[in-house]
Amino acid sequence: MGSMKCVKVSGNVFKKLKKPKPESHKYQNGKVLIIAGSKEYHGSLWFSAVCASRLADLVFVCTSKNNIALMKKISPSLIVNPLGRAYEFAEKADSILMGPGLENNAQNKRLVKKILHKFSDKKTVLDATALRMISAKNLHKNCAVTPHSKEFKALFGLGDSKENVFAMAKKFHCIVSSKGKTDYISNGKKLFCNFTGNSAMTKGGTGDTLAGLIAGFASANPLLESVLAAFFLNGFAGNLLFKKKGRMFNAEDLMDAFPAALKMLS
């Protein structure tokens, strides 16, 4: 397994993504549901939701009641509602993201598991808190998980080596990734490695931007290509910023760099 072949992710993945048809109408190019955020961690939701909204036609947000007014105020492009309406919006969504900044409590745990079970036909991204709320056996073929090393260990009981990324993807029939100096991504059939990114991207929020990009791309594209494109774009934009600013940039700067970076890649 040590010499396992790894397919390098490149900008060519963007050639596989769908381009909206010139005659397409409003809301025909993807709808995303994001279940995330809390009073303490509203930023995680904001980063992921804004990134998704730059790719999808429509982003529904379901979040904690004490977070709703703030989210409506800071981003009028989002449709913000309480967590209790998540099932209603999951019906309408093409892709679902759960976890960034979500409070870890029994009620939210039930919600995440029920969405996974009830909407297993939907492309679903699990990040951050959601990864600690489920068992790996809750995963399905339309899932992508994006853990860092501690979350990987909590979910799978293993270290996040490339061999384990491949093995867990194969075992649970989903897309598994690990974030690091080299990112590893697998669908259980192939192992991919992404080399974009740099040491400044250890800062808070850069994982939330990644999750939002995946959900946004997945609203109109296959899940694997969406994961690969998001990892490449997140790191590519970070590298552009690193050349200009060194380590002096944060997740907000990264988010603002995506449109120009994507234009270069497309």
Buried (B, 14 or more C-beta within 10 A) or exposed (E): EEEEEBEEBBBEBBEEBEEEEEEEEEEEBBBBBBBBBBEEBBBBBBBBBBBBBBBBBBBBBBBBEEBBEBBBEBBEEBBBBEBEEBBEBBEEBBBBBBBBBBBEEEEBBEBBBEBBEEBBEBBBBBBBBBBBBBEBEBBBEBBBBBBBEEBBBEBBEEEBBBBBBBBBBBBBEBBBBBBEEBBBBBBBEEBBBBBBBBEBBEBEBBBBBBBBBBBBBBBBBBBBBBBBBBBBBBBBBBBBBBEEEEEEBBBBBBBEBBEEBBEEBE
